[in-house]
Amino acid sequence: MTLMTAHRILIATAIVFFVVYAVWEAFHTRAGGGWALVRSAIALLVAVGFGIYFRSLGKS
């Protein structure tokens, strides 16, 4: 396994984590109020950012 492969695995894991966290926060809006939706949106934005970065790794 090369270092780039390990990096791709870690980035993919981070994407999955942030998507799961965003969904979890979205379902817990009653307990967290409006801030849970804010945290959910931020987590989705981070997941999208990591996804864009992940896609750019294949080109280099």
MIVO-239888 format. One record per residue: residue in three letters; y, z, x of N, C-alpha, C, O, CB in turn; residue number from 1. Coordinates in Angstrom, 2 decimals, m for minus. Glycine has a CB too. Example, Ala and Ser with C-alpha at 12.3 -4.5 7.8 and 13.67 -1.06 7.14 Angstrom:
BEGIN
{"ala",{m5.69,7.80,13.19},{m4.50,7.80,12.30},{m3.30,7.80,13.20},{m3.32,8.46,14.24},{m4.47,9.05,11.31},1},
{"ser",{m2.25,7.08,12.85},{m1.06,7.14,13.67},{0.03,7.87,12.90},{1.14,8.04,13.41},{m0.60,5.72,14.08},2},
//
This chain:
BEGIN
{"met",{m1.17,0.00,0.86},{0.00,0.00,0.00},{1.23,0.00,0.91},{1.34,0.80,1.84},{0.00,1.23,m0.98},1},
{"thr",{2.13,m0.90,0.61},{3.35,m0.98,1.39},{4.40,m0.03,0.81},{4.24,0.51,m0.29},{3.89,m2.43,1.42},2},
{"leu",{5.44,0.14,1.56},{6.53,1.01,1.11},{7.21,0.42,m0.14},{7.64,1.16,m1.02},{7.55,1.22,2.23},3},
{"met",{7.31,m0.90,m0.20},{7.93,m1.54,m1.37},{7.09,m1.33,m2.62},{7.63,m1.14,m3.71},{8.13,m3.05,m1.12},4},
{"thr",{5.78,m1.35,m2.49},{4.91,m1.10,m3.64},{5.09,0.32,m4.15},{5.19,0.55,m5.36},{3.43,m1.35,m3.26},5},
{"ala",{5.14,1.28,m3.23},{5.37,2.67,m3.63},{6.73,2.82,m4.31},{6.86,3.57,m5.28},{5.28,3.60,m2.41},6},
{"his",{7.73,2.12,m3.82},{9.07,2.17,m4.41},{9.04,1.61,m5.83},{9.65,2.18,m6.74},{10.08,1.40,m3.54},7},
{"arg",{8.35,0.51,m6.02},{8.25,m0.09,m7.36},{7.53,0.84,m8.33},{7.91,0.94,m9.50},{7.52,m1.42,m7.28},8},
{"ile",{6.49,1.53,m7.85},{5.77,2.47,m8.71},{6.70,3.61,m9.12},{6.70,4.01,m10.29},{4.52,3.03,m7.98},9},
{"leu",{7.48,4.14,m8.19},{8.39,5.23,m8.52},{9.49,4.79,m9.48},{9.86,5.54,m10.39},{9.01,5.78,m7.25},10},
{"ile",{10.02,3.60,m9.30},{11.06,3.09,m10.21},{10.48,2.87,m11.60},{11.12,3.21,m12.60},{11.67,1.78,m9.66},11},
{"ala",{9.28,2.31,m11.68},{8.64,2.10,m12.99},{8.37,3.43,m13.69},{8.53,3.55,m14.90},{7.32,1.33,m12.83},12},
{"thr",{7.97,4.43,m12.92},{7.75,5.76,m13.48},{9.06,6.35,m14.01},{9.07,6.98,m15.06},{7.13,6.69,m12.44},13},
{"ala",{10.14,6.15,m13.29},{11.44,6.64,m13.73},{11.87,5.96,m15.02},{12.43,6.61,m15.91},{12.50,6.42,m12.63},14},
{"ile",{11.61,4.67,m15.14},{11.97,3.94,m16.37},{11.21,4.54,m17.56},{11.80,4.81,m18.60},{11.65,2.42,m16.22},15},
{"val",{9.92,4.73,m17.39},{9.10,5.30,m18.47},{9.59,6.70,m18.83},{9.69,7.04,m20.01},{7.62,5.34,m18.05},16},
{"phe",{9.89,7.52,m17.81},{10.38,8.86,m18.06},{11.66,8.85,m18.88},{11.76,9.59,m19.86},{10.62,9.58,m16.74},17},
{"phe",{12.64,8.02,m18.51},{13.91,8.02,m19.21},{13.78,7.48,m20.63},{14.49,7.93,m21.53},{14.92,7.21,m18.44},18},
{"val",{12.90,6.52,m20.86},{12.68,6.03,m22.22},{12.03,7.11,m23.08},{12.45,7.33,m24.22},{11.80,4.75,m22.21},19},
{"val",{11.03,7.79,m22.55},{10.37,8.87,m23.30},{11.36,9.99,m23.57},{11.39,10.55,m24.67},{9.14,9.41,m22.53},20},
{"tyr",{12.17,10.33,m22.59},{13.16,11.39,m22.77},{14.19,10.99,m23.83},{14.60,11.83,m24.64},{13.87,11.70,m21.44},21},
{"ala",{14.61,9.74,m23.84},{15.58,9.27,m24.84},{14.99,9.37,m26.24},{15.68,9.80,m27.17},{16.01,7.82,m24.54},22},
{"val",{13.74,8.98,m26.39},{13.10,9.07,m27.71},{12.96,10.53,m28.12},{13.20,10.88,m29.28},{11.71,8.37,m27.69},23},
{"trp",{12.56,11.38,m27.19},{12.41,12.81,m27.49},{13.74,13.41,m27.92},{13.78,14.17,m28.89},{11.87,13.55,m26.26},24},
{"glu",{14.81,13.10,m27.23},{16.13,13.62,m27.60},{16.57,13.08,m28.96},{17.17,13.81,m29.74},{17.17,13.24,m26.52},25},
{"ala",{16.27,11.82,m29.25},{16.66,11.23,m30.53},{15.97,11.93,m31.69},{16.55,12.08,m32.77},{16.33,9.73,m30.54},26},
{"phe",{14.72,12.37,m31.48},{13.99,13.05,m32.55},{14.38,14.51,m32.68},{14.01,15.16,m33.65},{12.51,12.94,m32.31},27},
{"his",{15.11,15.04,m31.72},{15.51,16.44,m31.77},{17.02,16.59,m31.98},{17.65,17.47,m31.40},{15.09,17.16,m30.49},28},
{"thr",{17.58,15.73,m32.80},{19.02,15.79,m33.03},{19.42,17.00,m33.87},{20.54,17.50,m33.74},{19.49,14.51,m33.72},29},
{"arg",{18.53,17.47,m34.73},{18.88,18.64,m35.55},{19.04,19.88,m34.70},{19.94,20.69,m34.93},{17.80,18.88,m36.63},30},
{"ala",{18.19,20.04,m33.71},{18.26,21.24,m32.86},{19.42,21.13,m31.88},{20.07,22.14,m31.58},{16.95,21.44,m32.10},31},
{"gly",{19.70,19.93,m31.37},{20.72,19.77,m30.35},{22.04,19.26,m30.87},{23.00,19.16,m30.11},{20.24,18.86,m29.31},32},
{"gly",{22.12,18.94,m32.14},{23.34,18.42,m32.71},{23.66,17.02,m32.20},{22.76,16.25,m31.85},{24.48,19.34,m32.39},33},
{"gly",{24.93,16.71,m32.18},{25.37,15.39,m31.75},{25.17,15.14,m30.28},{25.07,13.99,m29.84},{26.81,15.20,m32.09},34},
{"trp",{25.11,16.22,m29.51},{24.93,16.05,m28.06},{23.56,15.48,m27.73},{23.40,14.84,m26.69},{25.13,17.38,m27.34},35},
{"ala",{22.59,15.70,m28.58},{21.26,15.15,m28.34},{21.31,13.62,m28.40},{20.64,12.94,m27.62},{20.24,15.70,m29.37},36},
{"leu",{22.10,13.09,m29.32},{22.25,11.63,m29.38},{22.98,11.09,m28.16},{22.67,10.01,m27.67},{23.00,11.22,m30.65},37},
{"val",{23.94,11.85,m27.68},{24.66,11.43,m26.47},{23.71,11.40,m25.28},{23.69,10.44,m24.51},{25.86,12.38,m26.18},38},
{"arg",{22.90,12.46,m25.13},{21.93,12.50,m24.04},{20.90,11.38,m24.19},{20.47,10.80,m23.19},{21.22,13.87,m24.01},39},
{"ser",{20.52,11.08,m25.42},{19.57,10.00,m25.66},{20.17,8.65,m25.25},{19.49,7.84,m24.62},{19.16,9.97,m27.14},40},
{"ala",{21.41,8.41,m25.59},{22.06,7.15,m25.22},{22.21,7.03,m23.71},{22.01,5.96,m23.15},{23.43,7.04,m25.90},41},
{"ile",{22.57,8.12,m23.07},{22.72,8.10,m21.61},{21.37,7.82,m20.95},{21.29,7.04,m19.99},{23.29,9.44,m21.10},42},
{"ala",{20.32,8.44,m21.45},{18.99,8.21,m20.89},{18.57,6.75,m21.05},{17.96,6.17,m20.15},{17.96,9.13,m21.55},43},
{"leu",{18.89,6.16,m22.20},{18.57,4.74,m22.39},{19.37,3.85,m21.45},{18.84,2.86,m20.93},{18.84,4.32,m23.84},44},
{"leu",{20.63,4.19,m21.22},{21.43,3.42,m20.27},{20.88,3.52,m18.85},{20.86,2.53,m18.12},{22.89,3.89,m20.29},45},
{"val",{20.43,4.69,m18.47},{19.83,4.86,m17.15},{18.54,4.05,m17.05},{18.28,3.42,m16.03},{19.56,6.35,m16.85},46},
{"ala",{17.73,4.06,m18.10},{16.49,3.28,m18.11},{16.78,1.79,m17.99},{16.08,1.08,m17.27},{15.70,3.56,m19.39},47},
{"val",{17.81,1.33,m18.69},{18.18,m0.09,m18.58},{18.66,m0.41,m17.16},{18.32,m1.45,m16.61},{19.28,m0.44,m19.62},48},
{"gly",{19.44,0.49,m16.59},{19.91,0.29,m15.22},{18.76,0.22,m14.23},{18.74,m0.65,m13.35},{20.86,1.40,m14.82},49},
{"phe",{17.80,1.13,m14.37},{16.63,1.08,m13.51},{15.81,m0.18,m13.76},{15.23,m0.74,m12.83},{15.76,2.32,m13.72},50},
{"gly",{15.76,m0.63,m15.02},{15.05,m1.87,m15.32},{15.68,m3.07,m14.65},{14.98,m3.93,m14.12},{15.00,m2.09,m16.82},51},
{"ile",{16.98,m3.13,m14.67},{17.69,m4.22,m13.98},{17.40,m4.17,m12.48},{17.14,m5.18,m11.84},{19.22,m4.15,m14.25},52},
{"tyr",{17.47,m2.96,m11.94},{17.18,m2.79,m10.51},{15.75,m3.19,m10.20},{15.50,m3.86,m9.19},{17.43,m1.33,m10.07},53},
{"phe",{14.80,m2.80,m11.06},{13.40,m3.14,m10.85},{13.19,m4.65,m10.83},{12.45,m5.19,m10.01},{12.54,m2.49,m11.94},54},
{"arg",{13.86,m5.33,m11.76},{13.74,m6.80,m11.81},{14.33,m7.46,m10.57},{13.83,m8.49,m10.12},{14.45,m7.35,m13.06},55},
{"ser",{15.38,m6.86,m10.00},{16.00,m7.44,m8.81},{15.14,m7.22,m7.55},{15.33,m7.91,m6.55},{17.39,m6.85,m8.60},56},
{"leu",{14.21,m6.26,m7.59},{13.35,m6.03,m6.44},{12.41,m7.19,m6.19},{12.03,m7.44,m5.04},{12.56,m4.76,m6.63},57},
{"gly",{12.02,m7.90,m7.21},{11.10,m9.02,m7.05},{11.72,m10.20,m6.33},{11.01,m11.03,m5.77},{10.60,m9.47,m8.38},58},
{"lys",{13.05,m10.28,m6.34},{13.74,m11.41,m5.74},{13.99,m11.23,m4.25},{14.28,m12.19,m3.54},{15.05,m11.64,m6.44},59},
{"ser",{13.87,m10.00,m3.78},{14.16,m9.77,m2.36},{12.92,m9.72,m1.51},{13.00,m9.54,m0.30},{14.93,m8.50,m2.18},60},
//
